[in-house]
């Protein structure tokens, strides 16, 4: 079994650029207010989600290891 992540979007920071959807279209969506949010609360670790977090122009996406609570992104 692989790693599981909790993915969160700080909606007070999100500008709705859609970069996350371009990187991981199955894992993020924009709501009617053009704010991003993950499609699930917990998901399998994936390069696409990490790429989405890394490419967010305002660093609104954070990733935490679901089992340990350790921060995956952003790095310390």
C-alpha positions as CSV (number, residue, x, y, z in Angstrom):
1,X,0.0,0.0,0.0
2,X,1.3,3.5,-0.9
3,X,1.4,6.7,0.9
4,X,-1.8,8.6,1.5
5,X,-2.0,12.4,1.5
6,X,-4.4,15.0,2.9
7,X,-4.5,17.9,0.4
8,X,-5.8,21.3,1.4
9,X,-6.3,24.6,-0.4
10,X,-6.1,27.9,1.5
11,X,-9.1,29.5,0.0
12,X,-8.2,32.9,1.5
13,X,-5.0,32.8,-0.7
14,X,-6.3,31.0,-3.8
15,X,-6.7,33.2,-6.8
16,X,-8.5,30.7,-9.0
17,X,-5.8,30.5,-11.7
18,X,-6.7,26.8,-12.5
19,X,-3.0,25.7,-12.6
20,X,-3.8,22.9,-10.2
21,X,-6.6,21.6,-12.5
22,X,-4.1,21.7,-15.4
23,X,-1.7,19.5,-13.4
24,X,-4.1,17.3,-11.6
25,X,-7.6,17.5,-13.2
26,X,-9.0,14.6,-11.3
27,X,-7.8,15.9,-7.9
28,X,-8.9,19.6,-8.0
29,X,-11.9,21.6,-9.1
30,X,-13.0,25.2,-9.1
31,X,-16.3,26.1,-7.4
32,X,-18.7,28.8,-8.6
33,X,-16.6,31.5,-7.0
34,X,-13.5,30.3,-8.9
35,X,-11.9,29.0,-5.7
36,X,-10.0,25.7,-5.9
37,X,-10.5,22.8,-3.7
38,X,-9.5,19.1,-3.6
39,X,-12.0,16.6,-4.9
40,X,-11.4,14.3,-1.9
41,X,-10.2,14.8,1.7
42,X,-7.6,12.1,1.4
43,X,-5.9,10.6,-1.7
44,X,-3.1,8.4,-2.9
45,X,0.2,10.2,-3.2
46,X,0.8,11.3,-6.7
47,X,3.3,13.2,-8.8
48,X,0.4,15.1,-10.4
49,X,-0.8,16.5,-7.0
50,X,2.7,17.4,-6.0
51,X,3.2,19.2,-9.4
52,X,-0.1,21.1,-8.8
53,X,1.1,22.3,-5.4
54,X,4.5,23.3,-6.7
55,X,3.0,25.2,-9.7
56,X,0.4,27.1,-7.7
57,X,1.3,30.8,-8.3
58,X,0.3,31.8,-4.7
59,X,1.3,28.6,-2.9
60,X,-2.2,28.0,-1.7
61,X,-1.9,24.2,-1.7
62,X,-0.5,22.2,1.2
63,X,0.0,18.4,1.4
64,X,0.3,16.4,4.6
65,X,1.1,12.7,4.9
66,X,-2.2,11.2,6.2
67,X,-0.5,8.6,8.4
68,X,2.2,10.6,10.1
69,X,1.0,14.2,9.8
70,X,4.4,15.2,8.3
71,X,4.3,18.1,5.9
72,X,5.0,16.9,2.3
73,X,4.5,20.4,0.7
74,X,5.5,23.2,1.1
75,X,9.0,22.2,2.2
76,X,10.4,23.7,5.4
